[in-house]
Amino acid sequence: MIDDLCDGPCSEEIAIAMFYCDFRDQREQTTTNIMGTILKQLVVRGQVLEDVQKAFQKAKNEVGGRGLRLPDMMQMLRQAVATLPRVFICIDALDECFPKHLLELLTSLKHILQGSRGARIFFTGRPQVQAEIEKRFTSSVIVPISPKTHDIKRFLEKKLEMDTDSDAMSDTLRADILRIIPQRISGMCVAESLVLISFTILH
């Protein structure tokens, strides 16, 4: 999806920011840090960039050299989004967002949408986050997907072709990889239900 947005005919008119949630990085992936990462990707030039630089410098010079607080970050992010004709914010693996920060993150993203008609948010995640998304983004479009066995097999074949030490793998081991892994992954996806993709549109 990111490639389609970047390579599309209107790519020059679209600003894209993305973030991948990772449960192993809970200490760093706070709402403030996530919104700061999005802000850095959207602010590349103009008056908004100057305002952001001044705000960061002011916070750095204060006692203890604190970083920007979430309200400050949100104000600048809304300002940046308002200056852009089309903005896509993509949050991948939302279900891996630390529960302590999830609701605050969704609320912050909702506030961005409310301030700009040209902003769109795209989430991916497992079904356990669907209810929270639908509660806050009433016009969201939910697209359930699950990988097909032949897609998993094709992915594995490509990876095996790129193996730089192909002599270390026998034909039997290769056949077992292509047989066992797709079966187990497909079974796991059925057991966990479908992966959730949410494309949120606010008019």
PASEBA-1860 file (N, C-alpha, C; in nm, 3 decimals):
! residues 203
1> MIDDLCDG> 0.082/-0.120/0.000/0.000/0.000/0.000/0.086/0.126/0.000 ~ 0.196/0.125/0.081/0.287/0.238/0.085/0.347/0.261/-0.053 ~ 0.388/0.153/-0.119/0.446/0.165/-0.253/0.345/0.224/-0.351 ~ 0.220/0.182/-0.342/0.117/0.235/-0.432/0.099/0.385/-0.412 ~ 0.100/0.430/-0.286/0.085/0.573/-0.258/0.206/0.652/-0.308 ~ 0.325/0.597/-0.285/0.447/0.668/-0.323/0.467/0.672/-0.474 ~ 0.424/0.567/-0.543/0.449/0.557/-0.686/0.329/0.598/-0.771 ~ 0.220/0.635/-0.708/0.100/0.670/-0.783/0.114/0.800/-0.860
9> PCSEEIAI> 0.020/0.825/-0.951/0.026/0.946/-1.034/0.015/1.076/-0.955 ~ -0.044/1.072/-0.838/-0.061/1.194/-0.757/0.033/1.194/-0.637 ~ 0.141/1.117/-0.644/0.230/1.101/-0.528/0.289/1.232/-0.481 ~ 0.312/1.326/-0.574/0.373/1.454/-0.535/0.279/1.538/-0.449 ~ 0.150/1.508/-0.456/0.052/1.584/-0.379/0.018/1.516/-0.246 ~ 0.079/1.401/-0.220/0.046/1.323/-0.102/0.164/1.319/-0.005 ~ 0.137/1.349/0.121/0.237/1.334/0.226/0.205/1.205/0.302 ~ 0.308/1.125/0.326/0.288/0.994/0.390/0.375/0.984/0.513
17> AMFYCDFR> 0.316/0.937/0.622/0.391/0.908/0.744/0.352/0.769/0.791 ~ 0.451/0.694/0.839/0.420/0.557/0.880/0.489/0.523/1.012 ~ 0.430/0.428/1.082/0.489/0.383/1.208/0.455/0.236/1.228 ~ 0.555/0.157/1.271/0.535/0.015/1.297/0.540/-0.010/1.448 ~ 0.432/-0.059/1.503/0.427/-0.089/1.646/0.496/-0.222/1.673 ~ 0.571/-0.227/1.782/0.646/-0.346/1.817/0.639/-0.365/1.969 ~ 0.578/-0.473/2.012/0.559/-0.495/2.156/0.691/-0.508/2.231 ~ 0.800/-0.538/2.159/0.931/-0.552/2.223/0.993/-0.417/2.257
25> DQREQTTT> 0.933/-0.310/2.207/0.990/-0.177/2.228/0.892/-0.088/2.304 ~ 0.833/-0.142/2.408/0.726/-0.073/2.480/0.774/0.054/2.548 ~ 0.898/0.055/2.594/0.948/0.171/2.667/0.956/0.294/2.577 ~ 0.996/0.273/2.451/1.015/0.385/2.359/0.887/0.421/2.283 ~ 0.796/0.324/2.266/0.680/0.348/2.182/0.563/0.403/2.264 ~ 0.584/0.519/2.323/0.477/0.591/2.390/0.400/0.671/2.286 ~ 0.284/0.720/2.324/0.205/0.801/2.231/0.283/0.924/2.188 ~ 0.352/0.988/2.281/0.429/1.108/2.248/0.537/1.077/2.146
33> NIMGTILK> 0.609/0.968/2.165/0.715/0.932/2.072/0.661/0.893/1.935 ~ 0.547/0.823/1.934/0.487/0.784/1.806/0.443/0.907/1.729 ~ 0.376/1.000/1.797/0.330/1.122/1.729/0.450/1.207/1.686 ~ 0.558/1.204/1.765/0.678/1.277/1.727/0.740/1.221/1.600 ~ 0.740/1.088/1.587/0.792/1.024/1.466/0.709/1.061/1.344 ~ 0.578/1.064/1.361/0.490/1.103/1.251/0.514/1.249/1.213 ~ 0.529/1.333/1.314/0.553/1.476/1.290/0.681/1.496/1.209 ~ 0.788/1.426/1.245/0.916/1.440/1.174/0.902/1.403/1.027
41> QLVVRGQV> 0.818/1.304/0.997/0.802/1.260/0.859/0.720/1.359/0.776 ~ 0.630/1.431/0.842/0.543/1.523/0.768/0.601/1.663/0.756 ~ 0.686/1.701/0.850/0.741/1.837/0.851/0.877/1.836/0.784 ~ 0.883/1.888/0.664/1.010/1.889/0.592/1.051/2.028/0.545 ~ 0.960/2.120/0.552/0.996/2.252/0.500/0.895/2.354/0.553 ~ 0.926/2.483/0.528/0.830/2.588/0.554/0.825/2.635/0.698 ~ 0.726/2.717/0.726/0.712/2.781/0.856/0.687/2.680/0.967 ~ 0.617/2.573/0.937/0.588/2.473/1.039/0.717/2.412/1.090
49> LEDVQKAF> 0.811/2.384/1.000/0.939/2.327/1.040/1.012/2.421/1.134 ~ 1.011/2.550/1.103/1.076/2.647/1.190/1.011/2.650/1.328 ~ 0.879/2.642/1.332/0.807/2.642/1.460/0.843/2.518/1.542 ~ 0.853/2.404/1.475/0.886/2.280/1.544/1.027/2.287/1.601 ~ 1.120/2.337/1.523/1.259/2.350/1.569/1.268/2.442/1.691 ~ 1.195/2.551/1.687/1.196/2.645/1.800/1.137/2.581/1.925 ~ 1.028/2.505/1.907/0.963/2.441/2.021/1.054/2.337/2.085 ~ 1.121/2.256/2.002/1.213/2.156/2.055/1.329/2.222/2.128
57> QKAKNEVG> 1.381/2.332/2.072/1.493/2.401/2.136/1.451/2.462/2.269 ~ 1.330/2.517/2.273/1.279/2.577/2.396/1.265/2.470/2.504 ~ 1.209/2.353/2.468/1.193/2.245/2.564/1.329/2.193/2.612 ~ 1.424/2.189/2.520/1.558/2.140/2.555/1.628/2.232/2.654 ~ 1.602/2.362/2.644/1.668/2.461/2.729/1.605/2.473/2.867 ~ 1.486/2.417/2.884/1.419/2.426/3.013/1.485/2.333/3.113 ~ 1.451/2.348/3.238/1.512/2.270/3.346/1.500/2.121/3.318 ~ 1.611/2.052/3.321/1.611/1.908/3.297/1.615/1.871/3.150
65> GRGLRLPD> 1.603/1.969/3.063/1.608/1.941/2.920/1.498/1.847/2.874 ~ 1.376/1.871/2.922/1.265/1.781/2.889/1.230/1.789/2.741 ~ 1.169/1.684/2.692/1.122/1.684/2.555/0.985/1.748/2.547 ~ 0.932/1.757/2.427/0.799/1.814/2.409/0.693/1.723/2.469 ~ 0.593/1.782/2.531/0.481/1.706/2.584/0.382/1.677/2.473 ~ 0.295/1.581/2.497/0.199/1.539/2.395/0.110/1.653/2.345 ~ 0.055/1.739/2.432/-0.027/1.850/2.381/0.050/1.942/2.286 ~ 0.178/1.969/2.317/0.260/2.050/2.228/0.279/1.980/2.094
73> MMQMLRQA> 0.307/1.850/2.100/0.328/1.771/1.979/0.203/1.770/1.892 ~ 0.088/1.754/1.956/-0.037/1.747/1.882/-0.069/1.879/1.815 ~ -0.043/1.989/1.883/-0.069/2.120/1.825/0.013/2.140/1.698 ~ 0.140/2.103/1.701/0.226/2.119/1.584/0.189/2.020/1.474 ~ 0.147/1.901/1.513/0.108/1.801/1.414/-0.018/1.843/1.341 ~ -0.114/1.896/1.415/-0.236/1.945/1.349/-0.205/2.062/1.256 ~ -0.111/2.147/1.298/-0.071/2.259/1.215/-0.005/2.209/1.086 ~ 0.081/2.108/1.099/0.150/2.054/0.982/0.052/1.989/0.886
81> VATLPRVF> -0.041/1.909/0.939/-0.139/1.840/0.855/-0.229/1.939/0.783 ~ -0.264/2.048/0.851/-0.353/2.149/0.792/-0.290/2.218/0.671 ~ -0.156/2.219/0.664/-0.089/2.286/0.551/-0.071/2.195/0.431 ~ -0.106/2.067/0.444/-0.085/1.970/0.336/-0.217/1.931/0.271 ~ -0.220/1.919/0.138/-0.346/1.888/0.070/-0.398/1.747/0.099 ~ -0.308/1.647/0.102/-0.348/1.510/0.131/-0.244/1.445/0.221 ~ -0.289/1.383/0.327/-0.198/1.319/0.422/-0.248/1.178/0.453 ~ -0.158/1.081/0.442/-0.189/0.944/0.481/-0.098/0.907/0.597
89> ICIDALDE> -0.157/0.868/0.710/-0.082/0.821/0.825/-0.109/0.672/0.838 ~ -0.003/0.592/0.830/-0.017/0.447/0.831/0.043/0.391/0.960 ~ -0.039/0.322/1.037/0.005/0.260/1.162/-0.005/0.109/1.145 ~ 0.109/0.042/1.140/0.112/-0.102/1.117/0.121/-0.177/1.250 ~ 0.055/-0.293/1.254/0.056/-0.380/1.372/0.005/-0.307/1.497 ~ -0.108/-0.241/1.484/-0.164/-0.164/1.596/-0.188/-0.251/1.719 ~ -0.217/-0.378/1.698/-0.242/-0.468/1.812/-0.119/-0.486/1.900 ~ 0.000/-0.451/1.848/0.122/-0.462/1.928/0.152/-0.336/2.007
97> CFPKHLLE> 0.068/-0.235/1.990/0.083/-0.114/2.072/0.053/-0.149/2.218 ~ 0.136/-0.102/2.308/0.120/-0.132/2.450/-0.018/-0.085/2.495 ~ -0.099/-0.171/2.559/-0.235/-0.134/2.599/-0.242/-0.002/2.676 ~ -0.139/0.028/2.753/-0.135/0.151/2.830/-0.142/0.274/2.741 ~ -0.093/0.263/2.617/-0.087/0.378/2.526/-0.191/0.372/2.413 ~ -0.254/0.256/2.392/-0.340/0.237/2.276/-0.453/0.338/2.268 ~ -0.529/0.353/2.376/-0.645/0.442/2.372/-0.602/0.587/2.353 ~ -0.494/0.627/2.417/-0.443/0.763/2.402/-0.397/0.787/2.258
105> LLTSLKHI> -0.335/0.686/2.197/-0.289/0.698/2.058/-0.407/0.714/1.963 ~ -0.510/0.630/1.980/-0.627/0.637/1.893/-0.699/0.772/1.908 ~ -0.709/0.821/2.030/-0.773/0.950/2.054/-0.693/1.062/1.988 ~ -0.562/1.056/1.997/-0.477/1.158/1.934/-0.492/1.157/1.783 ~ -0.496/1.038/1.724/-0.512/1.027/1.579/-0.650/1.077/1.535 ~ -0.751/1.052/1.617/-0.885/1.102/1.586/-0.886/1.254/1.583 ~ -0.815/1.318/1.675/-0.809/1.464/1.678/-0.742/1.520/1.553 ~ -0.645/1.447/1.499/-0.581/1.491/1.374/-0.682/1.489/1.260
113> LQGSRGAR> -0.761/1.383/1.251/-0.861/1.373/1.145/-0.964/1.483/1.156 ~ -1.003/1.515/1.277/-1.107/1.617/1.297/-1.061/1.756/1.252 ~ -0.930/1.776/1.247/-0.878/1.907/1.210/-0.841/1.920/1.064 ~ -0.857/1.814/0.985/-0.817/1.821/0.845/-0.903/1.729/0.759 ~ -0.964/1.784/0.656/-1.047/1.705/0.566/-0.960/1.622/0.471 ~ -0.833/1.657/0.455/-0.746/1.585/0.364/-0.667/1.474/0.427 ~ -0.690/1.448/0.556/-0.613/1.346/0.628/-0.686/1.212/0.626 ~ -0.609/1.105/0.611/-0.661/0.969/0.615/-0.568/0.886/0.702
121> IFFTGRPQ> -0.625/0.789/0.772/-0.544/0.701/0.857/-0.571/0.557/0.819 ~ -0.463/0.481/0.809/-0.470/0.341/0.772/-0.408/0.258/0.883 ~ -0.484/0.164/0.937/-0.434/0.076/1.042/-0.424/-0.067/0.990 ~ -0.329/-0.142/1.041/-0.334/-0.287/1.029/-0.320/-0.345/1.169 ~ -0.383/-0.458/1.191/-0.374/-0.520/1.323/-0.464/-0.642/1.332 ~ -0.449/-0.716/1.438/-0.532/-0.833/1.461/-0.669/-0.789/1.514 ~ -0.766/-0.879/1.509/-0.905/-0.842/1.541/-0.928/-0.782/1.679 ~ -0.838/-0.804/1.775/-0.864/-0.754/1.910/-0.868/-0.602/1.919
129> VQAEIEKR> -0.818/-0.531/1.818/-0.823/-0.384/1.823/-0.941/-0.328/1.743 ~ -1.015/-0.415/1.678/-1.123/-0.368/1.590/-1.228/-0.288/1.666 ~ -1.269/-0.336/1.783/-1.375/-0.268/1.857/-1.335/-0.126/1.895 ~ -1.210/-0.107/1.937/-1.164/0.026/1.977/-1.156/0.120/1.856 ~ -1.119/0.066/1.741/-1.115/0.148/1.619/-1.256/0.191/1.580 ~ -1.348/0.097/1.577/-1.485/0.127/1.535/-1.553/0.223/1.632 ~ -1.516/0.216/1.759/-1.576/0.304/1.859/-1.536/0.449/1.835 ~ -1.413/0.472/1.793/-1.361/0.609/1.777/-1.369/0.660/1.634
137> FTSSVIVP> -1.368/0.569/1.537/-1.373/0.609/1.396/-1.497/0.547/1.334 ~ -1.606/0.618/1.346/-1.735/0.560/1.307/-1.748/0.540/1.156 ~ -1.666/0.608/1.077/-1.674/0.591/0.932/-1.564/0.500/0.880 ~ -1.504/0.419/0.967/-1.395/0.332/0.925/-1.446/0.220/0.835 ~ -1.361/0.177/0.746/-1.389/0.064/0.658/-1.300/-0.051/0.701 ~ -1.358/-0.163/0.736/-1.284/-0.278/0.785/-1.271/-0.381/0.673 ~ -1.149/-0.420/0.643/-1.124/-0.519/0.539/-1.051/-0.638/0.601 ~ -1.118/-0.751/0.623/-1.050/-0.868/0.680/-0.969/-0.940/0.574
145> ISPKTHDI> -0.850/-0.983/0.610/-0.766/-1.059/0.518/-0.701/-1.175/0.592 ~ -0.663/-1.276/0.520/-0.584/-1.385/0.576/-0.495/-1.440/0.464 ~ -0.373/-1.479/0.497/-0.282/-1.527/0.393/-0.327/-1.662/0.338 ~ -0.306/-1.680/0.208/-0.335/-1.807/0.143/-0.209/-1.895/0.147 ~ -0.230/-2.023/0.151/-0.117/-2.115/0.159/-0.020/-2.096/0.044 ~ -0.072/-2.076/-0.078/0.018/-2.062/-0.193/0.097/-1.931/-0.187 ~ 0.039/-1.826/-0.123/0.113/-1.701/-0.107/0.230/-1.720/-0.010 ~ 0.206/-1.793/0.098/0.312/-1.819/0.195/0.422/-1.902/0.129
153> KRFLEKKL> 0.383/-1.999/0.050/0.481/-2.085/-0.016/0.566/-2.006/-0.115 ~ 0.502/-1.916/-0.189/0.578/-1.834/-0.284/0.676/-1.744/-0.212 ~ 0.635/-1.688/-0.098/0.725/-1.605/-0.017/0.845/-1.685/0.030 ~ 0.821/-1.806/0.079/0.930/-1.891/0.126/1.025/-1.928/0.012 ~ 0.968/-1.957/-0.104/1.052/-1.992/-0.220/1.146/-1.878/-0.256 ~ 1.094/-1.756/-0.252/1.178/-1.639/-0.282/1.290/-1.625/-0.180 ~ 1.257/-1.645/-0.053/1.358/-1.635/0.052/1.465/-1.743/0.037 ~ 1.422/-1.862/0.003/1.517/-1.973/-0.014/1.608/-1.948/-0.134
161> EMDTDSDA> 1.554/-1.886/-0.239/1.636/-1.854/-0.356/1.745/-1.753/-0.324 ~ 1.721/-1.669/-0.224/1.817/-1.566/-0.185/1.918/-1.616/-0.083 ~ 1.907/-1.741/-0.044/2.000/-1.797/0.056/2.142/-1.798/0.000 ~ 2.233/-1.732/0.070/2.372/-1.722/0.022/2.453/-1.849/0.051 ~ 2.398/-1.938/0.132/2.468/-2.062/0.166/2.377/-2.179/0.131 ~ 2.344/-2.190/0.003/2.247/-2.291/-0.041/2.298/-2.434/-0.021 ~ 2.430/-2.453/-0.018/2.484/-2.587/0.000/2.456/-2.645/0.137 ~ 2.423/-2.558/0.233/2.398/-2.604/0.369/2.261/-2.667/0.384
169> MSDTLRAD> 2.177/-2.658/0.281/2.041/-2.711/0.290/2.022/-2.824/0.190 ~ 1.972/-2.933/0.239/1.944/-3.047/0.152/1.808/-3.029/0.084 ~ 1.785/-3.108/-0.020/1.656/-3.103/-0.089/1.542/-3.146/0.004 ~ 1.574/-3.239/0.094/1.472/-3.287/0.188/1.430/-3.176/0.285 ~ 1.530/-3.103/0.339/1.499/-2.993/0.431/1.420/-2.884/0.361 ~ 1.460/-2.852/0.239/1.389/-2.748/0.163/1.243/-2.789/0.140 ~ 1.221/-2.915/0.104/1.084/-2.964/0.082/1.003/-2.959/0.211 ~ 1.066/-2.992/0.325/0.997/-2.987/0.454/0.958/-2.844/0.489
177> ILRIIPQR> 1.046/-2.748/0.463/1.017/-2.606/0.491/0.896/-2.561/0.410 ~ 0.895/-2.596/0.282/0.786/-2.553/0.193/0.655/-2.625/0.222 ~ 0.663/-2.737/0.291/0.541/-2.812/0.323/0.487/-2.777/0.462 ~ 0.574/-2.773/0.562/0.530/-2.760/0.701/0.494/-2.617/0.738 ~ 0.580/-2.520/0.703/0.557/-2.381/0.746/0.426/-2.325/0.692 ~ 0.395/-2.339/0.562/0.265/-2.287/0.515/0.146/-2.349/0.586 ~ 0.153/-2.479/0.617/0.043/-2.545/0.687/0.023/-2.487/0.826 ~ 0.133/-2.468/0.898/0.123/-2.420/1.036/0.079/-2.275/1.042
185> ISGMCVAE> 0.132/-2.192/0.951/0.092/-2.051/0.950/-0.054/-2.037/0.913 ~ -0.100/-2.111/0.814/-0.240/-2.104/0.774/-0.330/-2.147/0.888 ~ -0.291/-2.253/0.960/-0.369/-2.299/1.074/-0.374/-2.197/1.185 ~ -0.261/-2.130/1.209/-0.255/-2.027/1.313/-0.347/-1.911/1.278 ~ -0.349/-1.871/1.150/-0.433/-1.758/1.109/-0.580/-1.791/1.123 ~ -0.617/-1.916/1.095/-0.756/-1.956/1.112/-0.794/-1.953/1.259 ~ -0.703/-1.999/1.343/-0.730/-2.003/1.487/-0.743/-1.863/1.545 ~ -0.667/-1.769/1.494/-0.668/-1.632/1.547/-0.771/-1.545/1.477
193> SLVLISFT> -0.847/-1.604/1.387/-0.942/-1.529/1.305/-0.864/-1.451/1.202 ~ -0.927/-1.353/1.142/-0.865/-1.281/1.030/-0.787/-1.161/1.078 ~ -0.686/-1.129/1.001/-0.612/-1.006/1.027/-0.701/-0.890/0.989 ~ -0.691/-0.783/1.062/-0.777/-0.666/1.039/-0.701/-0.557/0.967 ~ -0.761/-0.505/0.862/-0.709/-0.384/0.801/-0.820/-0.280/0.811 ~ -0.787/-0.166/0.864/-0.885/-0.060/0.878/-0.838/0.063/0.803 ~ -0.918/0.108/0.709/-0.887/0.232/0.640/-0.989/0.335/0.684 ~ -0.944/0.432/0.758/-1.037/0.524/0.822/-1.053/0.651/0.741
201> ILH> -1.176/0.687/0.715/-1.207/0.808/0.639/-1.300/0.895/0.722 ~ -1.265/1.020/0.734/-1.352/1.113/0.809/-1.389/1.227/0.718 ~ -1.516/1.249/0.696/-1.562/1.361/0.611/-1.608/1.477/0.696
END
